[in-house]
Amino acid sequence: MTVLDQVVAPAVPEPSAPAPRGAARRGWAWLGLVPFAAYILLFLALPTVLAVASGFVDGTGALTLDNLAALGDPLVLTTFANSAWLSLVTAAVGAVVGALVCWAMLGLSETGAVRTTVDAASGVLAQFGGVMLAFVLIAAIGAQGVVTVFVRQVTGFSFYENGVWLYDLPGVALAYLIFQVPLMIITFMPALAALKPQWMEAHLTLGGTRAGFWRHVGMPVLAPSFLASLLLLFANAFSSYATAAALASQGSQIVPLQIRTALTSETVLGRENLAGALALGMIVVVALAMALYTLVQRRASRWQA
């Protein structure tokens, strides 16, 4: 009987697939975030930490809770209430007016002259604030502004029969609306434009009306996006400083102006770091608003996707 030796060849490992060319690039892609991370660290994170930390020390650098206790002072509570009320009113009015403008533009062509002009103007006016905005308002409707004088000469009507309100909270609210409405247009228009025309057609085919579509379909679907934009406008107004500082040069009716007073006043002795406690209070309020904004925006993005 012949025995056949079976020679088993050693297994040769299969060559591994070459790594994709983009893998090496993706490995270094994080370097593109370094400038942005440095910007966030230097101009947002570091100032926030310093501002909050200063609220826990006194003028000599010793740890203290006296600055935080000042948050319960009636005057400080009043300034927080004024800031919250001013932010809520301007956010609500800005959201409603901006939503109506978006609805009016919904039937216009995206490349048409009207819509492109409104989009461009909204992008500019949403960032228009501070001293420039205050100067425009004072020159236009100040006590001796161009519009004020013209209306008084033509009609005899004066904007300031009961006092010059432009330099008080009503004037600050008017100034805030100038950039709140454009911001609402920028943030809410994509959600409104994402409504599918087929939904309206299906609703009408089933015997519904246009008003019924907005009441039963459009408004419920857009409610999360509208609420998210409202929260964004609230946080934007609550944290604004330059416009109010340029208009209301006297008094500290809102928290940002109260922080300015705490930093610059020569009569606040022993409480020089009160500004840090006020900044901490502002950070808490804005953080809560933005946390709610994130949750609502996540809900709104489900149907937009």
Sequence and secondary structure as in RCSB ss.txt:
>XXXX:A:sequence
MTVLDQVVAPAVPEPSAPAPRGAARRGWAWLGLVPFAAYILLFLALPTVLAVASGFVDGTGALTLDNLAALGDPL
VLTTFANSAWLSLVTAAVGAVVGALVCWAMLGLSETGAVRTTVDAASGVLAQFGGVMLAFVLIAAIGAQGVVTVF
VRQVTGFSFYENGVWLYDLPGVALAYLIFQVPLMIITFMPALAALKPQWMEAHLTLGGTRAGFWRHVGMPVLAPS
FLASLLLLFANAFSSYATAAALASQGSQIVPLQIRTALTSETVLGRENLAGALALGMIVVVALAMALYTLVQRRA
SRWQA
>XXXX:A:secstr
                    HHHHHHHTGGGGGHHHHHHHIIIIIHHHHHHHHHTTB TTS B SHHHHGGGSHH
HHHHHHHHHHHHHHHHHHHHHHHHHHHHHHTTS TTSHHHHHHHHHHHHHTT  THHHHHHHHHHHSTT HHHHH
HHHHH   TTTT  GGGSHHHHHHHHHHHHHHHHHHHHHHHHHTS HHHHHHHHHTT  HHHHIIIIIHHHHHHH
HHHHHHHHHHHHHT  HHHHHH  S   SHHHHHHHHHH SS  S TTHHHHHHHHHHHHHHHHHHHHHHHHHHH
HHHH 
